[in-house]
Structure formats: structure tokens, C-alpha cells
Amino acid sequence: MDKKQREKLLYELLFETATEGILIANDAGEIELVNDRTCELFGYSLEEMLRLNVDTLLPKHLRDKHANYRHSYIEKPRKRAMGLGYDLIGVRKDGTSFPIEISLNYYKEQGITKVMALIMDVTVRKEQEAQIKMLNSNLERKVDQRTKELRDSQRLYSLIARNFPNGTINVLDKNHNYIFVEGEELYRYGITSSNLVGKNYLERLPQVVRGTIKENLEKVFEGQNLSFEVSHQDEYYQINAVGLLDSENHISSLLLVEQNITQRKAAEEKTKDALAKEKQLNELKSRFVSLASHEFRTPLSTVLSSLSLIEKYDEKGEPDKKLKHYKRIRSSVRHLTNILNDFLSLEKVEAGKVYVSINEFNVKELFKELVEQHQEITKTDQRIYYDYQGDELLESDQNMLRIIISNLFSNAIKYSNEGHNIWVKVNLTSEALTFSVKDEGIGIPEEEQSGLFERFFRAKNAINFEGTGLGLNIVSKYLQLLEGTINFESKPNEGTTFNIEIPNHRVA
């Protein structure tokens, strides 16, 4: 092997085994030659690297700037050593970035300026620099702590701390005695800091929170930095506590920052309530669309088909056959009306647009009227048995009571089969109206009874019955407005009994 071959082999060996990346690009920035270390640094294969421009190895927001810099360099090339204070960032193929240092050199080849870059990954060094900064920061904190012990500095910090908003800044010794305390919250209670220095911090706290705070402060003295919340008598406090190191690097005291966050908590609760209402509204809209597509379709189809048949009977001169279809149309329209009434009632309640209007009326006549109305829509061989006892005049909201009774009657009829009866018992005293509605229907599965009064509730055995699942939810909300109560007993395939009590405002 001659000298040139040995030199070539040596250069190739150095090029491929170098711990730094080596990259050669032409005056257009196109990569012409790289070593394996460069491919490893940037995550590309050799073939991929040779199709790239050096600008693509930098963050997107720096590429245009680098292109301008590269053109300037080609016009006036110069050597640039590593570590000249430039903070450079490289971007790998997977998009992740890492800190690098680059030295530049150039040479001419057939009149074209070529640039050679030596690239070094300085991630480890940057991390070490960050650690050094953190150590320096800790050292500065120690110096600040020692400076605080000086009287002149203490006056300055006292002035700052005295204006700390909605809270206090405290320094406590290992026995939880005040070394320093200031803040606006002191003056809210008419306390001055001079009256507290030397006194025990924990002894000032309410008994209900003292144990929790003491336990957390002991953890701080053991080396933990803590942030936690406590509440007492509708007041909320955010407490941040960190240990303070003495000259021997031991935690001999702690810095405790209290801040009254009651207003912030109230704002957070308002925001949560607003989000919950927005979520409920979106759910209502979604449910409405779903119900509209399902519940509206069947009765509308019934109306259209019945109208079509009525027209045919007219053409054939068979008027007697039209009666059945008139009933079907009337039933379908009633069903659609009930759906819309349910949604309108719920929307008004949710929006707070329903107001209780107390008036005196004859509740016995109201029950009689509603029993007669619902007897007309009962199924074959169904009958409503009605028993009324007590006074007749009630002071309450007649319209709300009408809706409550109608919903319970309609459900009893709907969920009972033909030939099964319904019992209504009513009793009115000077203090309250109580009534029950009992059916022999399908009942409610025990495992689903807890959700009976929720919006859109449909028990699994009621899926094939028409309805919105809103009726009992509306009943429950109206009873809340009337200061009434409702409870029920139910067994599958045996029936359900609802018991309602509403105060009679005549007693006032």
C-alpha cells in the first residue's frame, strides 16, 4: 500500500469513526457528504441525508434566517470555531429537537465553495449547565435567607409582605412559633404583626383544621415542599410551605404563605355550574333530535296513512269506515302535543322561567275533571277508580298541579295492559293535599328505580312504549317548586303506586 492509499484509508477511518458529526454541503446548502455520526444525530439514513438541504436540519422558524446567513457566509467564507456563544438547535427526522454546536470551515472544489461543518450534540453539557444554574439558584436562596436576618433587609421585606393581597407571609420556627408575619389578611381581622411574633401559629387556628395543617408542616420540616387547601366557615385558604435552610444546611424554619381564595373558589363554582348547564343544554338538544327523529315519525306516519285511507273511503262512498282513522289521527296528534308540552315545560323549568302562582281553587273538581278526561283515553276494559276525602278548597298553583296529575294518570294508563285498573285516592286537609295513583302495570325494575326522576329516563322494560322520558322529571321539578314530595313503590309485572303530598297554603 503506497502513501496515498494509506492517507486515503486514514482519512476515511477518521471520517467514519469521528465522535462528532461531519457534513459537507455545496454553496446551495445541498448535502453532499456526511459521516455515520451525522446520520445517527439526526435520525436519517445516509441516502435520506444526501437528499436534504442543511436548512431542513433546523427548526422551521429559523430556516429562512439560516438560508440568508448561509448565502452571506458563501460570499465571505471564514473559519468559525466551536463554542462562540451561539445557541443552535438541530431537528431530527422525528421532529424532536436538541442543542448543538457547530464549527465551520470551507474549501474550493472546481471553483465552487464547499462548506464543512463539524457538529456536536451538547445535550449533556446543557443539562449540566442547567444543574449548575439550579445549584447557583439554591446558593442564592441561602444567601437571601441569611440576608433576611439583617434588620435593614427585614424592614424592606416587611413592607412588601404587609401589602401581600388576601393573605399573609409567615416564617415559623420548628416549634411553629412566628418569627415573621405580615399581610393584608391580618388587618382584615384587626391584628398587627408585632402582636404575633413569638406566639404559636397553630394555637390561632380553628380546632377542625389544626390537625391537618400541623401534619403537613411536619412534612415540610422533613424536607417536603407542600401546597394544600383548607376551609373553615365558608372561607377557603391556599397554603404553600417550603423549608428554609440554615448555615448548616438543615431546615430550621419554614416559609408559609397563606392566601384567602374564597372569591376564586366562588368564581370556579360559578364556572363549573355554567359548564354543567351548558352540558345539560347540549344533552337536551341531542336528546331532542333523537326523540324527534323517532317519536315524531310514527304518529306523523299514522296521520298520513289514515288521511290517505279516509280519502279512499270517500271515493268509495264508505263513510262508516272513517271513524277508526279519525281516532287514530286524534291519538297521534295528542301524542305529538304531549311530546312538545314535555319539552316546553322542561325548557321553562331549566331556564328558571316557571314561577309559582298561588291561588285558591276547588281541587275536588280538578280531580274529577281529570279523571273523566283520562277515562276517555283508557285502553279496552281499563277503568279509573276514584276516591276523594276531606276539604275541597286548596291554595296552590292549579296549573302545575294539573300537569302533575295528568302525567301520573297518563303513565298509569300507558304502562298498564288492557283490563287492568287504576286507583286514585285523594285527601285534603287544612295542612296538605295527599293523593296516590296506583296501577297494575309493568312496574319498574328494582335496579333502575334510583334513576326514575332523571331526564329522559326510560326503564329497559318500557322501551317499546311511546314517550319522552321527561314526564316524571317534570313532575319532580314542579313538586320542588310547590314544596311538595313524591315517593313510590313498584314491583315488576305487579304495578306501581305514586304517593304525593303538597302543602295547603291556606293554613298560613
NORGI-V853285 format. One record per pair of residues at least 6 apart in sequence whose ideal C-beta (glycine too) atoms are under 8 Angstrom apart, sorted by the first residue. I is the first residue (numbers start at 0). J is the second residue. D is the distance in Angstrom with one decimal. If there is no record, write none. Layout:
BEGIN
i:I j:J d:D
i:I j:J d:D
END
This chain:
BEGIN
i:0 j:8 d:7.6
i:14 j:21 d:6.0
i:14 j:34 d:5.2
i:15 j:34 d:5.5
i:15 j:35 d:5.8
i:17 j:34 d:6.1
i:17 j:36 d:5.9
i:18 j:36 d:6.6
i:19 j:36 d:6.3
i:19 j:117 d:5.2
i:19 j:118 d:6.1
i:19 j:119 d:5.0
i:20 j:33 d:7.2
i:20 j:34 d:6.6
i:20 j:36 d:4.7
i:20 j:37 d:3.5
i:20 j:39 d:7.8
i:20 j:40 d:4.9
i:20 j:41 d:7.8
i:20 j:116 d:7.8
i:20 j:117 d:7.3
i:20 j:118 d:3.6
i:20 j:119 d:7.4
i:20 j:120 d:7.9
i:21 j:32 d:7.9
i:21 j:33 d:6.8
i:21 j:34 d:4.5
i:21 j:36 d:7.1
i:21 j:37 d:6.3
i:21 j:115 d:7.0
i:21 j:116 d:7.5
i:21 j:117 d:6.1
i:21 j:118 d:7.5
i:22 j:30 d:6.2
i:22 j:32 d:7.4
i:22 j:33 d:5.0
i:22 j:34 d:8.0
i:22 j:37 d:5.2
i:22 j:53 d:7.0
i:22 j:115 d:7.2
i:22 j:116 d:4.6
i:22 j:118 d:6.3
i:23 j:30 d:7.4
i:23 j:31 d:5.3
i:23 j:32 d:4.1
i:23 j:33 d:7.5
i:23 j:113 d:5.8
i:23 j:114 d:7.1
i:23 j:115 d:5.0
i:23 j:116 d:7.8
i:24 j:30 d:5.2
i:24 j:31 d:6.3
i:24 j:52 d:7.9
i:24 j:53 d:5.1
i:24 j:113 d:7.1
i:24 j:114 d:5.4
i:24 j:116 d:7.3
i:25 j:31 d:5.9
i:25 j:111 d:6.2
i:25 j:112 d:7.8
i:25 j:113 d:5.9
i:25 j:114 d:7.9
i:26 j:73 d:4.7
i:26 j:111 d:6.0
i:26 j:112 d:4.9
i:26 j:113 d:7.6
i:26 j:114 d:7.7
i:27 j:52 d:7.6
i:28 j:52 d:4.7
i:28 j:53 d:4.8
i:28 j:54 d:5.8
i:28 j:66 d:7.0
i:28 j:69 d:5.4
i:29 j:51 d:8.0
i:29 j:52 d:5.8
i:29 j:53 d:8.0
i:30 j:48 d:5.7
i:30 j:49 d:5.9
i:30 j:50 d:7.9
i:30 j:51 d:5.3
i:30 j:52 d:7.0
i:30 j:53 d:6.2
i:31 j:49 d:7.2
i:31 j:113 d:7.4
i:32 j:49 d:7.9
i:33 j:45 d:6.9
i:33 j:48 d:4.8
i:33 j:49 d:7.2
i:35 j:45 d:7.7
i:37 j:48 d:6.7
i:37 j:118 d:6.3
i:38 j:44 d:6.4
i:38 j:45 d:5.6
i:38 j:48 d:5.6
i:40 j:89 d:6.9
i:40 j:91 d:7.7
i:40 j:97 d:8.0
i:40 j:99 d:7.7
i:40 j:118 d:6.4
i:40 j:120 d:5.7
i:41 j:48 d:7.1
i:41 j:56 d:5.9
i:41 j:89 d:6.6
i:41 j:90 d:7.7
i:41 j:91 d:5.3
i:41 j:92 d:6.3
i:42 j:91 d:4.2
i:42 j:92 d:4.0
i:42 j:93 d:5.9
i:43 j:51 d:7.2
i:43 j:92 d:5.1
i:47 j:92 d:7.4
i:53 j:65 d:7.8
i:53 j:69 d:7.2
i:53 j:116 d:7.5
i:54 j:62 d:4.5
i:54 j:65 d:5.4
i:54 j:66 d:5.5
i:54 j:69 d:7.4
i:55 j:62 d:7.2
i:55 j:90 d:7.8
i:56 j:89 d:5.7
i:56 j:90 d:6.1
i:57 j:65 d:5.3
i:57 j:87 d:8.0
i:57 j:88 d:6.8
i:57 j:89 d:7.0
i:57 j:90 d:6.1
i:58 j:88 d:5.6
i:58 j:90 d:5.6
i:58 j:96 d:6.3
i:61 j:88 d:7.3
i:69 j:114 d:8.0
i:72 j:103 d:7.3
i:72 j:114 d:7.1
i:73 j:112 d:5.4
i:73 j:114 d:7.5
i:76 j:105 d:4.1
i:76 j:112 d:5.9
i:76 j:114 d:7.2
i:77 j:103 d:7.9
i:77 j:105 d:7.8
i:78 j:102 d:7.9
i:78 j:103 d:6.8
i:78 j:104 d:5.4
i:78 j:105 d:7.7
i:79 j:101 d:7.8
i:79 j:102 d:6.0
i:79 j:103 d:4.4
i:80 j:102 d:5.3
i:81 j:100 d:4.8
i:81 j:101 d:7.1
i:81 j:102 d:4.4
i:81 j:117 d:7.1
i:81 j:119 d:6.5
i:82 j:100 d:6.1
i:85 j:100 d:7.5
i:85 j:101 d:7.7
i:86 j:98 d:7.1
i:87 j:98 d:7.0
i:87 j:99 d:5.0
i:87 j:100 d:6.5
i:87 j:101 d:6.0
i:88 j:96 d:5.1
i:88 j:97 d:7.3
i:88 j:98 d:6.3
i:88 j:99 d:7.0
i:89 j:96 d:6.6
i:89 j:97 d:5.6
i:89 j:98 d:7.7
i:89 j:99 d:4.4
i:89 j:118 d:7.4
i:89 j:120 d:7.8
i:90 j:96 d:5.2
i:91 j:97 d:7.1
i:97 j:120 d:6.1
i:97 j:122 d:5.3
i:98 j:120 d:7.6
i:98 j:121 d:5.0
i:98 j:122 d:5.8
i:98 j:125 d:4.8
i:99 j:118 d:5.7
i:99 j:119 d:6.4
i:99 j:120 d:6.0
i:99 j:121 d:6.3
i:100 j:118 d:7.7
i:100 j:119 d:4.8
i:100 j:121 d:5.2
i:101 j:116 d:5.2
i:101 j:117 d:6.8
i:101 j:118 d:5.4
i:101 j:119 d:7.6
i:102 j:116 d:7.2
i:102 j:117 d:4.5
i:103 j:114 d:6.2
i:103 j:115 d:7.3
i:103 j:116 d:5.7
i:103 j:117 d:7.9
i:104 j:114 d:7.5
i:104 j:115 d:4.9
i:104 j:117 d:7.8
i:105 j:112 d:5.7
i:105 j:113 d:6.5
i:105 j:114 d:5.1
i:105 j:115 d:6.9
i:106 j:112 d:7.8
i:106 j:113 d:5.6
i:106 j:115 d:7.1
i:107 j:113 d:7.3
i:140 j:244 d:7.8
i:141 j:244 d:5.9
i:144 j:243 d:5.6
i:144 j:244 d:6.8
i:144 j:245 d:8.0
i:145 j:246 d:7.3
i:146 j:152 d:5.1
i:147 j:153 d:6.3
i:147 j:156 d:6.3
i:153 j:179 d:7.4
i:156 j:179 d:7.7
i:157 j:179 d:7.6
i:157 j:181 d:5.4
i:157 j:192 d:7.4
i:160 j:167 d:7.8
i:160 j:168 d:4.2
i:160 j:179 d:7.7
i:160 j:181 d:3.5
i:160 j:182 d:6.0
i:161 j:181 d:4.5
i:161 j:182 d:6.8
i:161 j:183 d:7.6
i:161 j:192 d:7.7
i:162 j:183 d:6.6
i:163 j:181 d:6.8
i:163 j:182 d:4.2
i:163 j:183 d:6.1
i:163 j:256 d:7.8
i:164 j:183 d:5.6
i:164 j:258 d:7.9
i:165 j:183 d:6.3
i:165 j:184 d:6.4
i:165 j:258 d:5.6
i:165 j:259 d:4.4
i:165 j:260 d:7.6
i:165 j:262 d:7.9
i:166 j:182 d:5.3
i:166 j:183 d:7.0
i:166 j:184 d:5.1
i:166 j:236 d:7.6
i:166 j:237 d:7.9
i:166 j:256 d:6.7
i:166 j:257 d:4.7
i:166 j:258 d:3.5
i:166 j:259 d:5.7
i:167 j:180 d:5.9
i:167 j:181 d:6.7
i:167 j:182 d:3.3
i:167 j:183 d:7.9
i:167 j:184 d:5.0
i:167 j:185 d:6.0
i:167 j:256 d:7.6
i:167 j:257 d:4.8
i:168 j:179 d:7.6
i:168 j:180 d:7.3
i:168 j:181 d:5.7
i:168 j:182 d:5.5
i:168 j:254 d:7.5
i:168 j:255 d:7.9
i:168 j:256 d:5.5
i:169 j:177 d:6.5
i:169 j:179 d:6.7
i:169 j:180 d:4.7
i:169 j:200 d:6.7
i:169 j:254 d:7.4
i:169 j:255 d:4.4
i:169 j:256 d:7.4
i:169 j:257 d:6.9
i:170 j:177 d:7.5
i:170 j:178 d:4.3
i:170 j:179 d:4.0
i:170 j:180 d:7.5
i:170 j:243 d:7.1
i:170 j:252 d:5.7
i:170 j:253 d:7.2
i:170 j:254 d:5.8
i:170 j:255 d:7.4
i:171 j:177 d:6.4
i:171 j:178 d:6.5
i:171 j:200 d:5.4
i:171 j:216 d:7.3
i:171 j:252 d:6.2
i:171 j:253 d:5.5
i:171 j:255 d:5.9
i:172 j:178 d:5.7
i:172 j:251 d:7.1
i:172 j:252 d:5.2
i:173 j:220 d:6.3
i:173 j:251 d:6.3
i:173 j:252 d:7.1
i:174 j:199 d:7.3
i:175 j:199 d:5.7
i:175 j:200 d:4.8
i:175 j:201 d:5.0
i:175 j:213 d:7.4
i:175 j:216 d:6.5
i:176 j:197 d:6.0
i:176 j:198 d:6.5
i:176 j:199 d:5.5
i:176 j:200 d:7.0
i:177 j:195 d:4.9
i:177 j:196 d:5.0
i:177 j:197 d:6.3
i:177 j:198 d:5.8
i:177 j:199 d:7.9
i:177 j:200 d:6.0
i:178 j:196 d:7.0
i:178 j:252 d:6.1
i:179 j:192 d:7.7
i:179 j:196 d:7.1
i:180 j:192 d:4.9
i:180 j:195 d:5.0
i:180 j:196 d:6.7
i:181 j:192 d:5.1
i:182 j:257 d:7.4
i:184 j:257 d:6.8
i:184 j:259 d:5.9
i:185 j:191 d:6.9
i:185 j:192 d:6.3
i:185 j:195 d:7.8
i:195 j:203 d:7.8
i:200 j:255 d:7.6
i:201 j:209 d:5.6
i:201 j:212 d:6.9
i:201 j:213 d:5.6
i:201 j:216 d:8.0
i:204 j:212 d:6.2
i:205 j:231 d:5.0
i:205 j:232 d:7.8
i:207 j:231 d:6.3
i:208 j:229 d:4.7
i:208 j:230 d:7.7
i:208 j:231 d:5.6
i:211 j:227 d:8.0
i:211 j:229 d:6.4
i:212 j:229 d:6.4
i:212 j:238 d:7.1
i:215 j:225 d:5.3
i:215 j:227 d:5.8
i:215 j:238 d:7.6
i:215 j:240 d:6.8
i:216 j:240 d:6.3
i:216 j:253 d:6.7
i:216 j:255 d:7.5
i:218 j:225 d:6.1
i:219 j:225 d:5.7
i:219 j:240 d:4.6
i:219 j:241 d:6.8
i:219 j:242 d:5.3
i:219 j:250 d:7.6
i:219 j:253 d:5.0
i:220 j:242 d:6.3
i:220 j:250 d:5.6
i:220 j:253 d:6.6
i:221 j:250 d:8.0
i:222 j:242 d:6.4
i:222 j:250 d:6.7
i:223 j:242 d:8.0
i:224 j:239 d:8.0
i:224 j:240 d:7.1
i:224 j:241 d:4.6
i:224 j:242 d:7.2
i:225 j:238 d:7.8
i:225 j:239 d:7.4
i:225 j:240 d:5.2
i:226 j:237 d:7.2
i:226 j:238 d:7.2
i:226 j:239 d:4.8
i:226 j:240 d:7.8
i:227 j:237 d:7.9
i:227 j:238 d:5.7
i:228 j:235 d:6.3
i:228 j:236 d:6.7
i:228 j:237 d:5.6
i:228 j:238 d:7.2
i:228 j:260 d:7.4
i:229 j:235 d:7.6
i:229 j:236 d:5.3
i:229 j:238 d:6.5
i:230 j:236 d:7.3
i:233 j:261 d:7.2
i:234 j:259 d:6.7
i:234 j:261 d:5.3
i:235 j:259 d:7.3
i:235 j:260 d:5.0
i:235 j:261 d:4.9
i:235 j:263 d:7.9
i:235 j:264 d:4.6
i:236 j:257 d:5.5
i:236 j:258 d:6.7
i:236 j:259 d:5.9
i:236 j:260 d:6.6
i:237 j:257 d:7.5
i:237 j:258 d:4.8
i:237 j:260 d:4.8
i:238 j:255 d:6.6
i:238 j:256 d:7.2
i:238 j:257 d:5.6
i:238 j:258 d:7.9
i:239 j:255 d:7.4
i:239 j:256 d:4.6
i:240 j:253 d:5.5
i:240 j:254 d:7.0
i:240 j:255 d:4.7
i:240 j:256 d:7.6
i:241 j:253 d:6.5
i:241 j:254 d:5.2
i:242 j:250 d:3.7
i:242 j:252 d:7.8
i:242 j:253 d:5.2
i:242 j:254 d:8.0
i:243 j:250 d:6.6
i:243 j:251 d:7.1
i:243 j:252 d:4.7
i:243 j:253 d:5.9
i:243 j:254 d:5.7
i:244 j:250 d:6.1
i:244 j:251 d:7.7
i:245 j:251 d:4.3
i:245 j:252 d:7.7
i:276 j:349 d:7.9
i:279 j:349 d:7.1
i:280 j:349 d:7.6
i:282 j:454 d:7.9
i:283 j:345 d:7.4
i:283 j:346 d:7.7
i:283 j:349 d:7.4
i:283 j:454 d:7.4
i:286 j:454 d:7.6
i:286 j:455 d:5.2
i:287 j:342 d:6.3
i:290 j:338 d:7.1
i:290 j:467 d:5.7
i:294 j:334 d:7.8
i:294 j:338 d:5.6
i:294 j:465 d:6.5
i:294 j:466 d:7.7
i:294 j:467 d:6.7
i:295 j:335 d:6.6
i:295 j:338 d:7.2
i:297 j:331 d:7.9
i:297 j:465 d:7.4
i:298 j:330 d:7.9
i:298 j:331 d:3.5
i:298 j:332 d:7.3
i:298 j:334 d:4.9
i:298 j:335 d:5.3
i:299 j:331 d:7.3
i:299 j:335 d:7.5
i:301 j:327 d:5.6
i:301 j:328 d:7.3
i:301 j:330 d:7.9
i:301 j:331 d:4.5
i:302 j:327 d:7.8
i:302 j:328 d:5.2
i:302 j:331 d:5.1
i:302 j:332 d:7.1
i:305 j:324 d:3.8
i:305 j:325 d:7.7
i:305 j:327 d:4.9
i:305 j:328 d:5.1
i:305 j:331 d:8.0
i:306 j:324 d:7.7
i:306 j:328 d:7.2
i:308 j:320 d:7.9
i:308 j:324 d:5.5
i:309 j:321 d:5.0
i:309 j:324 d:5.4
i:309 j:325 d:7.7
i:312 j:318 d:6.6
i:312 j:320 d:4.9
i:312 j:321 d:5.2
i:313 j:321 d:7.7
i:330 j:376 d:7.9
i:333 j:376 d:7.6
i:334 j:465 d:6.0
i:337 j:409 d:7.3
i:338 j:467 d:5.5
i:341 j:467 d:4.8
i:341 j:469 d:4.2
i:341 j:470 d:6.2
i:341 j:473 d:6.4
i:342 j:467 d:7.1
i:342 j:469 d:7.0
i:344 j:353 d:7.9
i:344 j:402 d:6.7
i:344 j:469 d:7.8
i:344 j:473 d:5.0
i:345 j:454 d:7.1
i:345 j:469 d:5.5
i:345 j:472 d:6.9
i:345 j:473 d:5.9
i:345 j:476 d:7.9
i:347 j:353 d:4.8
i:348 j:473 d:6.9
i:348 j:476 d:4.8
i:348 j:477 d:7.6
i:348 j:480 d:8.0
i:353 j:399 d:7.9
i:353 j:477 d:7.8
i:353 j:480 d:6.6
i:355 j:396 d:5.0
i:355 j:399 d:7.1
i:355 j:480 d:5.2
i:355 j:481 d:6.6
i:356 j:396 d:5.3
i:356 j:398 d:7.4
i:357 j:394 d:5.6
i:357 j:395 d:6.2
i:357 j:396 d:6.2
i:357 j:504 d:5.4
i:358 j:394 d:6.9
i:358 j:395 d:7.9
i:358 j:396 d:7.5
i:358 j:397 d:6.3
i:359 j:392 d:5.7
i:359 j:393 d:7.2
i:359 j:394 d:4.9
i:359 j:505 d:7.1
i:360 j:392 d:7.3
i:360 j:393 d:6.4
i:360 j:395 d:8.0
i:360 j:397 d:4.8
i:361 j:391 d:5.2
i:361 j:392 d:6.2
i:361 j:393 d:7.9
i:362 j:391 d:6.6
i:362 j:392 d:7.3
i:362 j:393 d:4.0
i:362 j:395 d:7.9
i:362 j:400 d:7.3
i:362 j:425 d:7.7
i:362 j:427 d:6.0
i:362 j:432 d:6.3
i:363 j:387 d:5.5
i:363 j:391 d:4.3
i:363 j:425 d:7.6
i:363 j:427 d:7.5
i:364 j:391 d:7.6
i:365 j:397 d:6.8
i:365 j:400 d:6.9
i:365 j:401 d:6.6
i:365 j:404 d:7.5
i:366 j:385 d:7.0
i:366 j:387 d:6.2
i:366 j:404 d:7.0
i:366 j:423 d:7.2
i:366 j:425 d:5.6
i:366 j:434 d:7.6
i:367 j:385 d:7.5
i:367 j:387 d:7.7
i:369 j:401 d:7.0
i:369 j:404 d:5.2
i:369 j:405 d:6.1
i:369 j:408 d:6.3
i:370 j:383 d:5.4
i:370 j:385 d:4.8
i:370 j:408 d:7.6
i:370 j:423 d:6.5
i:373 j:383 d:6.4
i:373 j:405 d:7.5
i:373 j:408 d:4.4
i:373 j:409 d:7.0
i:373 j:412 d:6.3
i:374 j:382 d:7.4
i:374 j:383 d:5.3
i:376 j:412 d:6.5
i:377 j:383 d:6.8
i:377 j:412 d:5.5
i:377 j:421 d:7.9
i:378 j:412 d:6.8
i:378 j:415 d:7.3
i:378 j:416 d:7.2
i:378 j:417 d:4.6
i:379 j:417 d:4.4
i:379 j:418 d:7.1
i:380 j:417 d:5.6
i:380 j:418 d:4.1
i:381 j:412 d:6.6
i:381 j:415 d:6.5
i:381 j:417 d:6.5
i:381 j:418 d:6.9
i:381 j:419 d:6.4
i:381 j:420 d:6.4
i:381 j:421 d:7.0
i:382 j:420 d:5.1
i:382 j:421 d:7.4
i:383 j:408 d:7.4
i:383 j:420 d:7.3
i:383 j:421 d:4.8
i:383 j:422 d:7.8
i:383 j:423 d:6.2
i:384 j:420 d:6.2
i:384 j:421 d:7.0
i:384 j:422 d:4.8
i:384 j:423 d:7.0
i:385 j:423 d:4.8
i:385 j:425 d:7.8
i:386 j:422 d:7.6
i:386 j:423 d:7.1
i:386 j:424 d:4.9
i:386 j:425 d:7.0
i:387 j:425 d:4.7
i:387 j:426 d:7.9
i:388 j:424 d:7.8
i:388 j:425 d:6.8
i:388 j:426 d:4.6
i:388 j:427 d:7.7
i:389 j:425 d:7.6
i:389 j:426 d:4.8
i:389 j:427 d:4.0
i:389 j:428 d:5.7
i:390 j:427 d:4.5
i:390 j:428 d:6.5
i:390 j:429 d:6.8
i:391 j:427 d:6.9
i:392 j:505 d:6.9
i:393 j:400 d:7.9
i:393 j:427 d:6.0
i:393 j:432 d:5.5
i:393 j:501 d:8.0
i:393 j:503 d:5.6
i:393 j:505 d:7.3
i:394 j:503 d:6.1
i:394 j:504 d:4.0
i:394 j:505 d:4.5
i:395 j:432 d:7.2
i:395 j:481 d:6.1
i:395 j:501 d:5.9
i:395 j:502 d:7.7
i:395 j:503 d:7.0
i:395 j:504 d:6.4
i:396 j:480 d:7.6
i:396 j:481 d:6.2
i:399 j:477 d:4.5
i:399 j:480 d:6.7
i:399 j:481 d:6.0
i:400 j:481 d:7.4
i:400 j:501 d:7.0
i:402 j:473 d:6.8
i:402 j:474 d:7.6
i:402 j:477 d:6.3
i:403 j:474 d:5.1
i:403 j:477 d:5.5
i:403 j:478 d:6.7
i:403 j:499 d:7.0
i:404 j:434 d:7.9
i:406 j:470 d:4.3
i:406 j:471 d:6.9
i:406 j:473 d:6.6
i:406 j:474 d:5.1
i:407 j:436 d:4.4
i:407 j:474 d:6.8
i:407 j:497 d:5.5
i:407 j:499 d:7.7
i:408 j:421 d:7.5
i:408 j:423 d:7.7
i:408 j:436 d:6.6
i:409 j:470 d:7.1
i:410 j:438 d:7.8
i:410 j:470 d:6.2
i:410 j:471 d:7.3
i:411 j:421 d:4.6
i:411 j:436 d:5.5
i:411 j:437 d:7.7
i:411 j:438 d:3.9
i:411 j:440 d:6.7
i:411 j:495 d:7.8
i:412 j:421 d:6.8
i:412 j:438 d:7.9
i:413 j:440 d:8.0
i:413 j:464 d:5.8
i:413 j:465 d:7.5
i:413 j:466 d:7.0
i:414 j:438 d:6.6
i:414 j:440 d:3.8
i:414 j:441 d:5.2
i:414 j:461 d:6.6
i:414 j:464 d:6.5
i:414 j:495 d:7.5
i:415 j:421 d:6.6
i:415 j:438 d:4.7
i:415 j:439 d:5.6
i:415 j:440 d:3.9
i:415 j:441 d:7.8
i:415 j:494 d:7.5
i:416 j:439 d:8.0
i:416 j:440 d:7.2
i:416 j:441 d:8.0
i:419 j:438 d:7.0
i:419 j:439 d:3.9
i:419 j:440 d:6.7
i:419 j:494 d:7.8
i:420 j:438 d:8.0
i:420 j:439 d:6.4
i:421 j:436 d:6.9
i:421 j:437 d:6.8
i:421 j:438 d:5.1
i:421 j:439 d:7.8
i:422 j:435 d:7.7
i:422 j:436 d:7.7
i:422 j:437 d:4.4
i:422 j:438 d:8.0
i:423 j:434 d:6.8
i:423 j:435 d:7.3
i:423 j:436 d:5.6
i:423 j:437 d:7.8
i:424 j:434 d:6.3
i:424 j:435 d:5.0
i:424 j:437 d:7.9
i:425 j:432 d:7.4
i:425 j:433 d:7.6
i:425 j:434 d:4.2
i:426 j:432 d:7.6
i:426 j:433 d:5.2
i:426 j:434 d:7.1
i:427 j:433 d:7.9
i:427 j:503 d:6.9
i:428 j:503 d:6.9
i:429 j:503 d:6.2
i:429 j:505 d:6.2
i:429 j:506 d:5.2
i:430 j:502 d:7.0
i:430 j:503 d:5.8
i:430 j:506 d:5.2
i:431 j:500 d:5.4
i:431 j:501 d:6.4
i:431 j:502 d:5.3
i:431 j:503 d:5.4
i:432 j:499 d:7.9
i:432 j:500 d:7.2
i:432 j:501 d:4.8
i:432 j:503 d:6.0
i:433 j:498 d:7.3
i:433 j:499 d:6.9
i:433 j:500 d:4.8
i:433 j:501 d:7.9
i:434 j:498 d:7.9
i:434 j:499 d:5.6
i:435 j:496 d:5.8
i:435 j:497 d:6.5
i:435 j:498 d:4.9
i:435 j:499 d:7.3
i:436 j:496 d:7.2
i:436 j:497 d:5.0
i:437 j:494 d:6.6
i:437 j:495 d:7.5
i:437 j:496 d:4.2
i:437 j:497 d:7.9
i:438 j:494 d:5.0
i:438 j:495 d:5.8
i:438 j:496 d:7.8
i:439 j:493 d:7.2
i:439 j:494 d:4.4
i:440 j:494 d:5.3
i:440 j:495 d:6.3
i:441 j:460 d:5.4
i:441 j:461 d:6.8
i:441 j:491 d:6.8
i:441 j:492 d:6.4
i:442 j:460 d:7.8
i:442 j:489 d:4.8
i:442 j:490 d:5.1
i:442 j:491 d:4.1
i:442 j:492 d:5.8
i:442 j:493 d:5.6
i:442 j:494 d:5.8
i:442 j:495 d:5.6
i:443 j:451 d:6.3
i:443 j:458 d:5.3
i:443 j:460 d:7.9
i:443 j:487 d:7.9
i:443 j:489 d:4.3
i:443 j:491 d:7.2
i:443 j:495 d:6.1
i:444 j:458 d:6.0
i:444 j:459 d:6.5
i:444 j:460 d:6.4
i:444 j:491 d:5.7
i:445 j:491 d:7.7
i:447 j:458 d:5.0
i:447 j:459 d:6.7
i:448 j:487 d:7.8
i:448 j:489 d:6.5
i:450 j:456 d:5.1
i:451 j:458 d:7.9
i:451 j:471 d:6.0
i:451 j:487 d:7.1
i:452 j:471 d:5.3
i:452 j:472 d:5.7
i:452 j:474 d:7.6
i:452 j:475 d:4.2
i:452 j:485 d:7.9
i:453 j:472 d:6.4
i:454 j:468 d:7.1
i:454 j:469 d:6.2
i:454 j:472 d:4.7
i:455 j:467 d:7.2
i:455 j:468 d:4.1
i:455 j:469 d:6.7
i:455 j:472 d:7.8
i:456 j:468 d:5.1
i:456 j:471 d:7.0
i:456 j:472 d:7.1
i:457 j:466 d:7.2
i:457 j:468 d:4.6
i:460 j:491 d:6.9
i:474 j:485 d:6.7
i:475 j:485 d:6.4
i:478 j:484 d:6.7
i:478 j:485 d:5.4
i:478 j:499 d:6.9
i:478 j:501 d:7.1
i:481 j:501 d:5.3
i:481 j:502 d:7.5
i:482 j:501 d:7.6
i:482 j:502 d:5.5
i:483 j:499 d:6.3
i:483 j:500 d:5.8
i:483 j:501 d:3.9
i:483 j:502 d:6.9
i:484 j:499 d:7.2
i:484 j:500 d:5.1
i:485 j:497 d:6.3
i:485 j:498 d:7.0
i:485 j:499 d:5.1
i:486 j:497 d:7.7
i:486 j:498 d:5.3
i:487 j:495 d:6.0
i:487 j:496 d:6.3
i:487 j:497 d:4.8
i:487 j:498 d:6.9
i:488 j:495 d:7.1
i:488 j:496 d:5.0
i:488 j:498 d:8.0
i:489 j:495 d:3.9
i:489 j:496 d:7.4
END
